[in-house]
């Protein structure tokens, strides 16, 4: 019975580690998308903010 409980605890710990790794990969993918979006539209956003600022 002890062996079964130990295997169960190890399986839960491995699943928790796997979930943390998946979250880290998702976070890295979102960071890359945000960076690429910023690099692509950075000057457009800057000029738009300048336009709004000058009209205020």
N, C-alpha and C positions, 0 to 999 in steps of 0.2 A: 504494500500500500504506500509506503514511503517513496518507493521508486516512481510510482505513478504520479504522486504529488509533486515530486521534484521535476519530472518531465513536464508536467503541466505548468509549473512556475517558469521553467526555462522557455517554454513555447510562448508564454505571455510576454516575457522579457524580450524575446526576439521580435515578436510582433510590434511591440512598443518601439524598438529601435528602428524597425523597418518603416513605421509610420513617421518617425522623426526625419528619417532620410528622405522620404517622399515629400514631406513639407519643405525641407531644405531645397530640394530640386525644383519644386514649384516656385518657391521664393526666388531662386536664382533665375528661373525662366522669366518671371514677372519683372525682375530687375533689368534683365537684358532687353525686354520689350520696351520698358519705360525709357531706358537709355537710348535705344535706337529711335524711338519716337521723339525724344527731346532733340537728338542730333538732327533728325530730319526736319522737324518743324520749329526748331529753336529760333531761327531768324524770323519766321512768319509770326510767331507768338510775340516776339520782341517788337516787331513793327506794329502789330495790332495793339499792344499795350501802349506804345508811343502815340498812336493815333487817338486812342481813347483818352490818354492823359492830356493831349493837346486840345481836345474838344471839351474837356472839363474846365 
